[in-house]
């Protein structure tokens, strides 16, 4: 392990040494816009493996890479033209962008969902180094797994055993770095969740109605509860999949049912699932869910929904088309409805209710 | 008395040891890769990550405090609001510890804990900062937008709250309308810096509506409709202006109600918390308003107390214990609640806790 001090005067020279070390597939420590980072060439799994070994981390979380600019981002990840505009405004900056990977770099960098974390930053040394190498390198903080980032080299070295120190070929000490927090992570990936489509489920249209304002939507929700859902709740659980774009009135619909029991329902986007014990008539509980933020089917399993499918429980699913494990819940004997909401103007909404 | 506290309402697994207002240890396990400035639950991580990390985090909190588990006098735990499957993990562990150690269990509401974070102290009892009752509590996060009058310890009156979406959630969804990524808050903040907030003329929600409740669902819909009327090209060219316009109105909605609440209650102290306060613009607007009205603003004294943590749960727990709000032996009456009433387990605790008094 060799430690060299970085100054403005020797920046060029040190960037050359760092370039050589990276080129040879070695692991080095470099300063960055946030904390000190571990750098290894990102196009070599052998080099990336050294980062994982050093940190004592499994290759399941993903490791970000430094890229020189938008052209490089386009080369290594998929971005839409709309996203390109966003990136023009945000970069360079203290962000880590999670994008769909083109899989040109080491696969060890990518978690199971095949995404790549990229950083384009404003930092003299890192920019110089990227220019010299011509290949991206890893941008992960220099620490052992589970520990915090380091802003000073002596403090970092103190945490290392001699064996760990030997794994580093070069340490570039730029003095004490300003304590900037780690970068903000932003996801710009496409959705990976499989959406269920009612076409495959033998849907039967049972109601088709237009409402002209939110108040009418509330009344319609109450009518649907009384005409369809209430009877079924006497013998089983009832699930309603609410499908409609942002602002189409899914929460308003749920609030309509809540009002029948003097309950104020809120948007459950943040908590994922609200629970409202009612115990009136056939209705035991309302579970108000919002699958908006779910990104893969496993996350639905984590909610352990099966034990909520019991007689008298009403489950309202906003963004319910993401309910990939729908088939499993159907097997519990629950009745399922699909409510398709379409916005036909500022306030006009068309509701189609299907029994599944 | 030393309190061991546990917080798992969201995606941070946290444990702490406190003594009165003093924080002896404060351990937060956060996913390094997911730095969430604006809060929000990532379900994939929530339950499994909590189950995996909580035992380690609790051990570390006890060790860092430099004490034995035997010195713990009570256990405090967050029972809501939050994601129920996540809350369950913390509650199960807290009940287990309380029965093993034969110590009382103190139920704490996540929102009240945020208020108490402003009065936490370090090991040496600093800062001295006196409690400033009565104060107006403002929570703005991905899941909450609430105005609460806190007259004294455990004396809460909810003055207003959002009737549908929370402010942070609205920012996320506006970002989605613009085709941006997740979480939307930081992107909207960054874009807003470069945009003209008057690019779109949006209605400030509930401005003329009496009372102190808020609503974001209408703003979300009208933003979506306005953006849909623009060409793709115009939207792409004017992302900063669109973001700035939405953010301005989203914050204006809070300021209108905040000002009204401060004026009608005559409260001279304001305590602000929640993830959206990471937004510098919102902080500035709140400080400016407070200055104009001669109101003192309090933020948590240490950065580690701003986001979700267990130290604030321990501090709140201490004052609840003083008031006799805790359970002994039979912990069954305490259950996790996704969106509990703020006065549950405070002034009118259910049977068991009352008997414990």
Interface residues (C-beta under 8 A of the other chain):
Chain A: X61 X62 X80 X81 X82 X83 X85 X86 X89 X90 X93 X95 X96 X97 X98 X117 X141 X181 X182 X183 X184 X185 X186 X187 X188 X189 X245 X246 X247 X251 X252 X255 X264 X266 X267 X268 X269 X270 X271 X272 X273 X274 X275 X293 X294 X295 X296 X298 X299 X302 X303 X304 X346
Chain B: X32 X33 X34 X35 X36 X37 X39 X40 X41 X42 X43 X44 X46 X47 X48 X81 X82 X83 X84 X85 X141 X142 X143 X144 X162 X163 X164 X165 X166 X168 X169 X172 X173 X176 X177 X179 X180 X181 X182 X183 X186 X187 X190 X191 X194 X217 X220 X221 X222 X224 X225 X232 X235 X236 X237 X239 X240 X337 X338 X339
